[in-house]
């Protein structure tokens, strides 16, 4: 895993020119970035899954209401529920844990 260092204008900067405040290190800055990424990713995917669940529920209600003649055409336009569309939340912290496990195995085999 690597980090792209950018300034407040989102322009790439050379990491050799970065200075840290007292108590901050490259490792701590990376850990904070990973944590912030995870929080935002959980929000984003959670919102997507929530909206998808609402769509499925709305379509179920519409299907139940379509019992009159001629409503079959409307029913045919409703998408079917595909639960594979839900995203699994996969955080950067999990990715780091998988990388650590791989490194441990490589070291064990060496």
C-alpha positions as CSV (number, residue, x, y, z in Angstrom):
1,X,0.0,0.0,0.0
2,X,1.3,3.4,-0.8
3,X,0.0,6.9,-0.3
4,X,-0.3,9.7,-2.7
5,X,0.8,12.9,-1.1
6,X,-1.1,16.0,-2.2
7,X,-1.4,19.6,-1.1
8,X,-4.6,21.5,-0.3
9,X,-5.1,22.1,-4.1
10,X,-4.9,18.4,-4.7
11,X,-1.6,18.7,-6.5
12,X,1.0,15.9,-6.1
13,X,3.9,16.8,-3.9
14,X,7.3,15.2,-3.3
15,X,7.1,13.3,0.0
16,X,10.7,14.4,0.8
17,X,9.5,17.9,1.4
18,X,7.0,16.9,4.0
19,X,7.6,17.9,7.6
20,X,5.6,16.5,10.5
21,X,4.2,18.3,13.5
22,X,5.6,17.3,16.9
23,X,4.3,13.8,17.8
24,X,3.4,13.0,14.2
25,X,5.3,10.5,12.1
26,X,4.9,9.0,8.6
27,X,3.5,5.9,10.2
28,X,1.0,7.8,12.3
29,X,0.0,10.0,9.3
30,X,-0.6,6.8,7.3
31,X,-2.6,5.2,10.0
32,X,-4.8,8.4,10.3
33,X,-5.3,8.4,6.5
34,X,-6.3,4.7,6.5
35,X,-8.8,5.3,9.4
36,X,-10.3,8.3,7.6
37,X,-10.6,6.4,4.3
38,X,-12.3,3.5,6.1
39,X,-14.8,5.8,7.8
40,X,-15.7,7.5,4.5
41,X,-15.8,4.1,2.6
42,X,-18.2,2.6,5.2
43,X,-20.5,5.7,4.9
44,X,-20.4,5.5,1.1
45,X,-21.1,1.8,0.7
46,X,-23.5,1.8,3.6
47,X,-25.5,4.6,1.9
48,X,-25.5,2.7,-1.4
49,X,-26.7,-0.5,0.2
50,X,-29.3,1.4,2.2
51,X,-30.7,3.1,-1.0
52,X,-30.7,-0.3,-2.8
53,X,-32.7,-1.9,0.0
54,X,-35.2,1.0,-0.1
55,X,-35.5,0.5,-3.9
56,X,-36.2,-3.2,-3.4
57,X,-38.8,-2.5,-0.7
58,X,-40.5,0.2,-2.9
59,X,-40.7,-2.3,-5.8
60,X,-42.2,-4.9,-3.6
61,X,-44.9,-2.4,-2.5
62,X,-45.6,-1.5,-6.1
63,X,-45.9,-5.2,-7.1
64,X,-48.5,-5.8,-4.3
65,X,-50.5,-2.8,-5.5
66,X,-50.6,-4.0,-9.1
67,X,-53.6,-6.3,-9.1
68,X,-55.8,-4.5,-11.6
69,X,-56.2,-5.5,-15.2
70,X,-53.5,-4.0,-17.4
71,X,-51.0,-3.7,-14.6
72,X,-48.9,-6.6,-15.9
73,X,-47.1,-4.3,-18.3
74,X,-46.1,-2.1,-15.3
75,X,-45.0,-5.1,-13.3
76,X,-42.7,-6.3,-16.2
77,X,-40.8,-3.0,-16.1
78,X,-39.8,-3.3,-12.4
79,X,-36.3,-4.8,-12.0
80,X,-36.0,-8.0,-10.2
81,X,-34.2,-8.1,-6.8
82,X,-30.6,-9.0,-7.2
83,X,-28.9,-9.3,-3.9
84,X,-25.6,-9.6,-5.6
85,X,-25.8,-5.8,-6.2
86,X,-25.1,-5.1,-2.5
87,X,-21.5,-4.2,-1.9
88,X,-19.4,-5.8,0.8
89,X,-17.6,-3.2,2.9
90,X,-13.9,-3.9,2.5
91,X,-11.8,-1.5,4.5
92,X,-8.2,-0.5,4.0
93,X,-7.5,-1.8,7.5
94,X,-8.7,-5.3,6.4
95,X,-6.4,-5.0,3.4
96,X,-3.4,-4.2,5.6
97,X,-4.2,-7.2,7.8
98,X,-4.2,-9.4,4.7
99,X,-0.9,-7.9,3.7
100,X,0.6,-8.5,7.1
101,X,-0.6,-12.2,7.0
102,X,1.1,-12.6,3.6
103,X,4.3,-11.1,4.8
104,X,4.3,-13.3,7.8
105,X,3.9,-16.4,5.6
106,X,6.7,-15.2,3.3
107,X,9.0,-14.7,6.2
108,X,8.0,-18.1,7.6
109,X,8.8,-19.8,4.3
110,X,12.2,-18.0,4.0
